[in-house]
Amino acid sequence: MDPGQDLGGLHPRRPLPRHPRRGRRRPPRTPGHHHRRRHRHAAGRHRHPPVRPRLPRPVHLHRHHPAPGRHHRHRHPRRRRQRPRPQGLPPARPERDHRDHRPGRLRQHGGRGVSTAPRTHAQAQEWARTGTDLFLGAVAALDDDAFHRPSALPGWTRAHLVAHLAANADALCNLTHWAATGERTPMYASAGERAEGIAKGDTLTPGELRTWLQESARRLERSLDALTGDQWRTEVLTAQGRTVPATELPWMRAREVCVHAVDLATQTVAFTDLPDGFLTALVHDIRTRRGLTDLPDGPLPEVTAWLAGRPHTLADAPALGPWL
């Protein structure tokens, strides 16, 4: 093929491939075509459906008093309730901290440091051992002549206190025997046996009193340590006629030895030397038995001494009779 040769003669002109949809020819458009098409679709879209005849329905008249419990469209739901009637003014609240906390005044919720937390069995056992050591130590420091001197209890000598604590240990041994074997053995065989044990302080010598006190204390300690879990739950009868479980025996002994160690009046043991937990439990116990609701404001040892009917330094506190 020579350069510059006309290709049209050798290659005839052919139409190029077109889109399949573009191959069809549309009909010629006339003026107003789009307007008629849009009007036709709009007329079909806004055409109203045919009206169907409805059945006659009853006409509900407006009621001003609807049935109770139903909502009304013209009334507020809260206005259906009955308006509350005016009531009297509430009682005036007491002023905060209105109690008198001056020293020596009675308080409504117990003295300073007083708590009503319950004691535990382990605590009572520890207090019984502590009180026994205090009492035995105070008695060991006494000479023979000091046994017949008066104690802090009116009409009691120190020999009476020693005999009472020795007889108390023997009586509690009877209750431990009851708890261990189930055999009913009361603390005292008769109503006068307790008084007879106290009276032995006048007949026994100081040496005999020391021996009786030490042996009875060791015997009670061994019998308490020998009790098992089921035996501790055995109910026994106290000298006052109260039915208590055997777990109360260490607490009963702790009260006797701790308080009477102070009653010896040897100037070596005071309420300040007793454990705070014991004093708190003792205050709660005496307060419950005496039925007191108010306690004087003061140190815990002084409040305990006042409740027990012992000498104290509280001012303006009413006098109470001796306890224990």
Number of C-alpha atoms within 10 A of each C-alpha: 6 5 5 6 9 10 10 8 8 8 8 7 9 6 5 5 7 8 7 7 7 8 9 8 7 7 6 6 8 7 7 8 10 11 9 11 11 10 11 11 10 11 11 9 9 8 8 8 6 6 6 6 6 6 5 6 6 5 6 6 6 7 8 9 8 10 9 8 8 9 12 15 7 7 11 10 12 8 8 13 8 7 8 6 6 6 6 6 6 6 6 6 6 7 7 6 7 7 12 12 15 11 13 18 19 21 18 14 14 21 23 15 14 22 15 12 10 10 14 12 14 12 15 23 22 15 23 24 18 16 23 23 16 21 23 17 14 18 23 10 11 14 11 12 8 16 22 16 13 18 21 16 18 8 8 18 20 24 28 24 24 28 23 23 25 22 25 25 24 21 22 27 24 22 27 28 18 21 25 19 12 14 11 13 19 20 24 18 12 10 9 9 14 17 12 13 17 20 17 17 23 14 10 14 13 21 11 12 20 18 12 19 23 15 14 20 23 12 14 21 18 12 16 22 10 12 17 11 8 10 19 18 15 18 18 24 17 19 15 7 9 10 11 14 16 24 24 19 22 22 23 16 23 24 20 19 26 27 24 25 28 24 24 28 17 17 9 13 20 18 21 15 12 19 14 15 16 20 25 21 22 21 26 20 15 16 18 11 10 11 9 13 12 14 23 27 26 24 16 20 22 21 28 27 23 24 26 20 16 21 14 16 14 18 12 11 16 10 11 12 9 13 14 9
